[in-house]
Amino acid sequence: MAGNIPGTKYSTADFLNKFGNIAQTSQYRAHIVFPPAVRRELASNSIDVNLLNEIGILCKATSLPGSSLATHEIANDFYGVTQKHAYRRQYDNTIDLTFFIDKDYQTLYTFEGWMEYIMPLMGQNVKGGNAYFTAQYPDSYRTEIYLHKFNKDHDGVDGFAENGRAVKYEYDNPGEIVYTFLGAFPQNISSAVVSYDPSSNLEFTVTFAYERYITDKTGVMMPSPAPETGGGREPLKSSAQDNPSSIYTKAKTAVEDLTRSEMAQKAPGQYWKNRRAWRKGGKSRMINQPTLTHGTGDQATSGNNTSKSTQQLKDARDGVGSNTSLSASVKSGK
């Protein structure tokens, strides 16, 4: 009887049954969906339709895509601690597919023709000195590429005898993963080397550009709707007083523009509040209060009273300038 594997709770038989089926590199299939306009162009150049449908069978090698998260560092939130926050998902943006070249070289011209459709040659003569290239609209030449990675389809493998009985390790349904590359088109065709050395299969590599990829298990989340407010969105501020579009600020601005008589009629509460400050002689309660008339006097601010009489008194005491409007007793501080 097989014992437990050190550090686990599984026996050898259980471990092989659960984790012994490792994915292999040689079970995969690539499939390309040619855009309708590209497909018509290739068919008009005598490319076999069956080749266009199953060209992925001639894909000798490719690679599973990779991705990463772009981050930025935050070093000042906590002393001695550097944090990383993600802000963008990044993809490889290219994938290489290596193809065998058939005896009629149609595989090679399939992708040559695709690139010629993307950037056609314009002019009266292909060898003319005045020929030039133009680009097609992207939606007409971009497509989807599928990469299906799967495992062997089998019912299990025979194992060793346990307690005199044959053991068979059963596996679940064969696993698989399907990558879908969005917005793909051939960006580069590699050179194919030919020589008089011993012959081998002729092959070339096509580099496809793509925007992003998804898998068959990729989910999507609906964005949360923004809360609706009457009359559209307003700027978000810490308090209503700081919000330039709030009712509080609009009312406060309207009150500040009133004269004394208008304030007594339209805003009696504010009028009596200011009246108490006026009777106090504009002391502490007048600090940062709205001016009462347009263009007359200076508003007193905390610690910085800029009224003319106060400034003259200060200048006289400090001996600044020639202030002749104050008596000598005031200048001497008596």
C-alpha positions as CSV (number, residue, x, y, z in Angstrom):
1,M,0.0,0.0,0.0
2,A,1.3,3.4,-0.9
3,G,2.0,5.8,2.0
4,N,1.3,9.4,2.3
5,I,3.5,11.9,0.5
6,P,5.5,13.9,3.1
7,G,3.9,17.3,3.9
8,T,0.5,16.4,2.4
9,K,-2.6,14.5,3.4
10,Y,-2.8,12.6,0.1
11,S,-1.7,9.1,-0.6
12,T,0.3,8.5,-3.8
13,A,-2.7,7.2,-5.6
14,D,-4.9,10.2,-4.5
15,F,-2.1,12.6,-5.5
16,L,-1.7,11.2,-9.0
17,N,-5.5,11.1,-9.4
18,K,-5.8,14.8,-8.5
19,F,-2.6,16.3,-9.7
20,G,-0.8,13.8,-11.9
21,N,-2.3,14.9,-15.2
22,I,0.0,17.7,-16.3
23,A,-0.8,19.8,-19.4
24,Q,1.5,19.1,-22.4
25,T,2.8,21.6,-24.9
26,S,1.7,19.8,-28.1
27,Q,-2.1,19.8,-27.7
28,Y,-3.3,23.1,-29.1
29,R,-5.0,24.6,-32.1
30,A,-5.0,28.1,-33.6
31,H,-7.9,29.4,-35.6
32,I,-8.0,32.7,-37.6
33,V,-11.2,34.3,-38.7
34,F,-10.4,36.3,-41.8
35,P,-12.2,39.6,-42.2
36,P,-14.8,39.5,-45.0
37,A,-13.1,42.1,-47.1
38,V,-9.7,40.3,-46.7
39,R,-11.3,36.9,-47.5
40,R,-12.8,38.2,-50.7
41,E,-9.5,39.7,-51.8
42,L,-7.6,36.5,-51.1
43,A,-10.3,34.4,-52.9
44,S,-10.0,36.6,-55.9
45,N,-6.3,35.7,-56.0
46,S,-7.1,32.0,-56.2
47,I,-6.4,31.2,-52.5
48,D,-8.1,27.9,-51.6
49,V,-11.2,28.5,-49.5
50,N,-10.4,25.3,-47.5
51,L,-7.0,26.7,-46.6
52,L,-8.7,29.9,-45.3
53,N,-11.0,27.9,-43.2
54,E,-8.4,25.6,-41.7
55,I,-5.1,27.4,-42.0
56,G,-4.6,27.0,-38.2
57,I,-3.8,23.3,-38.8
58,L,-0.5,24.4,-40.4
59,C,0.4,26.5,-37.4
60,K,3.6,24.7,-36.1
61,A,4.2,26.7,-32.9
62,T,2.9,29.7,-31.0
63,S,2.9,30.8,-27.4
64,L,0.3,31.5,-24.7
65,P,0.0,35.2,-24.1
66,G,1.2,37.1,-21.1
67,S,0.0,40.3,-19.3
68,S,1.0,42.5,-16.4
69,L,-0.3,45.3,-14.2
70,A,1.4,48.7,-14.5
71,T,1.9,50.2,-11.1
72,H,3.1,53.4,-9.5
73,E,4.9,53.7,-6.2
74,I,3.6,55.7,-3.1
75,A,6.3,56.3,-0.6
76,N,4.9,59.1,1.6
77,D,1.7,57.8,3.1
78,F,3.5,55.8,5.8
79,Y,7.0,56.4,7.1
80,G,9.5,53.8,5.8
81,V,6.9,52.0,3.7
82,T,6.7,51.9,-0.1
83,Q,3.4,50.8,-1.6
84,K,2.5,49.9,-5.1
85,H,-0.9,50.6,-6.6
86,A,-2.1,49.2,-10.0
87,Y,-3.5,51.6,-12.5
88,R,-3.4,49.8,-15.9
89,R,-3.6,46.3,-17.4
90,Q,-0.9,45.8,-19.9
91,Y,-0.7,43.1,-22.6
92,D,2.1,41.8,-24.8
93,N,0.2,43.3,-27.7
94,T,1.8,40.9,-30.2
95,I,1.8,37.2,-30.7
96,D,3.9,35.0,-33.0
97,L,2.5,32.2,-35.0
98,T,4.9,29.9,-37.0
99,F,3.4,28.2,-40.1
100,F,4.5,25.5,-42.4
101,I,4.6,26.6,-46.1
102,D,2.7,24.2,-48.4
103,K,4.0,23.1,-51.8
104,D,1.9,25.8,-53.6
105,Y,3.1,28.5,-51.2
106,Q,-0.4,29.6,-50.6
107,T,0.2,29.8,-46.9
108,L,2.9,32.3,-47.5
109,Y,0.8,34.4,-49.9
110,T,-2.2,34.3,-47.6
111,F,-0.5,36.6,-45.1
112,E,1.3,38.5,-47.9
113,G,-2.1,39.2,-49.5
114,W,-3.5,40.2,-46.1
115,M,-0.8,42.8,-45.7
116,E,-1.2,44.0,-49.3
117,Y,-4.8,44.6,-48.6
118,I,-4.0,46.6,-45.4
119,M,-1.5,48.8,-47.3
120,P,-2.4,48.6,-51.0
121,L,0.0,49.9,-53.7
122,M,-1.5,52.8,-55.7
123,G,-0.5,53.9,-59.2
124,Q,-0.5,52.8,-62.8
125,N,2.5,50.5,-62.6
126,V,3.8,48.3,-59.7
127,K,7.3,49.2,-60.7
128,G,6.6,52.9,-61.4
129,G,8.5,55.6,-59.6
130,N,5.3,57.4,-58.7
131,A,3.6,54.5,-57.0
132,Y,2.6,55.0,-53.4
133,F,0.8,53.2,-50.5
134,T,-2.4,54.0,-48.7
135,A,-3.9,52.4,-45.6
136,Q,-7.3,50.8,-45.4
137,Y,-9.8,51.6,-42.6
138,P,-8.9,49.5,-39.5
139,D,-12.3,47.9,-39.1
140,S,-11.9,46.3,-42.5
141,Y,-8.7,44.3,-41.8
142,R,-8.8,43.6,-38.0
143,T,-10.2,40.4,-36.8
144,E,-10.2,37.8,-34.0
145,I,-7.7,35.0,-33.5
146,Y,-8.5,32.0,-31.3
147,L,-5.9,29.9,-29.5
148,H,-7.4,26.7,-28.0
149,K,-5.2,24.9,-25.5
150,F,-6.5,21.5,-24.4
151,N,-5.3,18.2,-22.9
152,K,-5.4,14.6,-24.1
153,D,-8.9,13.1,-24.1
154,H,-8.6,9.7,-22.3
155,D,-10.4,7.7,-19.7
156,G,-7.4,7.2,-17.4
157,V,-4.2,5.2,-17.1
158,D,-3.5,1.8,-15.5
159,G,-1.6,2.0,-12.2
160,F,0.1,-0.5,-9.9
161,A,-1.7,-3.3,-8.0
162,E,-3.0,-2.3,-4.6
163,N,-4.2,-5.0,-2.2
164,G,-4.0,-7.5,-5.1
165,R,-6.4,-5.5,-7.3
166,A,-5.7,-3.4,-10.4
167,V,-5.8,0.3,-9.9
168,K,-6.9,2.7,-12.5
169,Y,-6.3,6.4,-12.1
170,E,-9.4,8.2,-13.4
171,Y,-9.2,11.8,-14.6
172,D,-12.0,14.3,-15.0
173,N,-13.0,15.8,-18.3
174,P,-10.0,17.1,-20.3
175,G,-9.2,20.6,-19.3
176,E,-9.0,23.5,-21.8
177,I,-8.6,27.2,-22.1
178,V,-9.4,29.4,-25.1
179,Y,-7.7,32.7,-25.7
180,T,-9.5,35.2,-28.0
181,F,-7.3,38.0,-29.3
182,L,-9.3,41.1,-30.3
183,G,-8.4,43.6,-33.0
184,A,-5.7,41.3,-34.5
185,F,-3.9,41.8,-37.9
186,P,-0.5,40.7,-39.3
187,Q,2.1,43.2,-38.5
188,N,5.3,41.4,-39.6
189,I,6.3,38.4,-41.7
190,S,9.6,36.9,-40.9
191,S,12.1,35.8,-43.5
192,A,12.3,32.1,-44.4
193,V,15.8,30.8,-44.8
194,V,16.6,28.5,-47.8
195,S,19.9,26.8,-48.5
196,Y,21.6,23.8,-50.0
197,D,22.0,22.1,-46.6
198,P,20.0,19.0,-45.9
199,S,16.4,19.7,-46.6
200,S,13.9,20.5,-43.8
201,N,10.3,21.8,-43.7
202,L,10.1,25.4,-44.9
203,E,8.4,27.6,-42.3
204,F,7.9,31.3,-41.5
205,T,6.6,33.3,-38.6
206,V,3.8,35.9,-38.6
207,T,3.7,38.5,-35.8
208,F,0.1,39.6,-35.1
209,A,-0.6,42.8,-33.3
210,Y,-3.7,42.9,-31.1
211,E,-5.4,45.2,-28.7
212,R,-6.1,42.8,-25.8
213,Y,-7.2,39.2,-25.2
214,I,-9.9,37.5,-23.2
215,T,-10.3,33.9,-22.1
216,D,-13.4,31.7,-22.0
217,K,-13.6,32.4,-18.2
218,T,-13.1,36.2,-18.4
219,G,-16.0,38.0,-16.8
220,V,-17.3,41.5,-17.2
221,M,-18.7,43.9,-14.6
222,M,-21.3,46.5,-15.3
223,P,-20.1,50.0,-14.1
224,S,-22.1,51.4,-11.2
225,P,-24.4,54.2,-12.3
226,A,-23.6,57.7,-11.0
227,P,-26.2,59.1,-8.6
228,E,-28.5,61.5,-10.3
229,T,-29.1,64.9,-8.9
230,G,-31.7,67.5,-9.9
231,G,-30.4,69.6,-12.7
232,G,-27.2,67.7,-13.4
233,R,-24.0,67.2,-11.4
234,E,-22.6,69.8,-9.0
235,P,-19.0,70.2,-8.0
236,L,-18.1,68.1,-5.0
237,K,-16.8,70.2,-2.2
238,S,-16.1,69.6,1.5
239,S,-18.9,72.0,2.6
240,A,-21.8,73.8,1.1
241,Q,-20.1,77.2,1.7
242,D,-17.3,76.1,-0.7
243,N,-19.6,74.9,-3.4
244,P,-20.0,77.7,-6.0
245,S,-23.3,76.2,-7.3
246,S,-25.0,75.5,-4.0
247,I,-28.1,77.3,-2.9
248,Y,-26.3,78.5,0.2
249,T,-23.6,80.3,-1.8
250,K,-26.1,81.8,-4.2
251,A,-28.2,83.1,-1.4
252,K,-25.2,84.4,0.5
253,T,-23.9,86.2,-2.6
254,A,-27.3,87.8,-3.2
255,V,-27.4,89.1,0.4
256,E,-23.9,90.5,0.2
257,D,-25.0,92.6,-2.8
258,L,-27.9,94.3,-0.9
259,T,-27.7,97.8,0.6
260,R,-28.9,98.4,4.2
261,S,-32.4,99.3,3.2
262,E,-32.8,96.5,0.7
263,M,-31.4,94.1,3.2
264,A,-33.9,95.2,5.8
265,Q,-36.7,94.4,3.4
266,K,-35.5,91.2,1.7
267,A,-33.2,89.7,4.3
268,P,-34.3,90.9,7.7
269,G,-32.4,88.2,9.6
270,Q,-29.1,89.2,8.0
271,Y,-29.9,92.8,8.4
272,W,-30.4,92.6,12.2
273,K,-27.3,90.5,12.5
274,N,-25.3,93.2,10.7
275,R,-27.0,95.9,12.6
276,R,-25.7,94.6,15.9
277,A,-22.2,94.7,14.4
278,W,-22.6,98.2,13.1
279,R,-23.7,99.4,16.6
280,K,-20.7,97.8,18.1
281,G,-18.5,99.9,16.0
282,G,-17.3,97.3,13.6
283,K,-15.3,95.2,16.2
284,S,-14.8,91.5,16.3
285,R,-18.3,90.7,14.9
286,M,-17.5,92.7,11.8
287,I,-14.5,90.5,11.0
288,N,-15.0,88.9,7.5
289,Q,-18.5,90.3,7.3
290,P,-19.7,91.4,3.8
291,T,-19.2,95.0,2.8
292,L,-22.4,97.0,3.0
293,T,-22.0,99.4,0.1
294,H,-20.4,99.0,-3.2
295,G,-16.9,100.5,-3.5
296,T,-16.7,102.3,-0.2
297,G,-14.4,101.4,2.7
298,D,-12.2,98.4,3.3
299,Q,-13.4,95.1,4.8
300,A,-11.7,94.3,8.1
301,T,-10.0,91.0,8.2
302,S,-8.6,89.1,11.2
303,G,-5.1,90.4,12.1
304,N,-5.0,92.7,9.1
305,N,-7.0,95.9,9.4
306,T,-6.3,97.9,6.3
307,S,-8.6,100.9,7.0
308,K,-7.0,104.3,6.1
309,S,-7.2,105.9,9.6
310,T,-5.6,102.9,11.2
311,Q,-2.8,102.8,8.7
312,Q,-2.1,106.5,9.1
313,L,-1.9,106.1,12.9
314,K,0.5,103.2,12.5
315,D,2.7,105.2,10.1
316,A,2.8,108.2,12.5
317,R,3.9,106.0,15.4
318,D,6.6,104.3,13.3
319,G,7.8,107.6,11.9
320,V,7.0,106.6,8.4
321,G,6.4,109.4,5.9
322,S,5.1,112.9,6.7
323,N,1.7,112.6,8.2
324,T,0.5,116.1,9.0
325,S,-3.1,115.2,9.7
326,L,-2.3,113.9,13.2
327,S,-1.4,115.9,16.2
328,A,2.1,115.7,17.8
329,S,0.5,114.0,20.9
330,V,-0.7,111.2,18.7
331,K,2.7,110.9,17.0
332,S,4.4,110.7,20.4
333,G,2.0,108.1,21.5
334,K,0.5,110.1,24.4
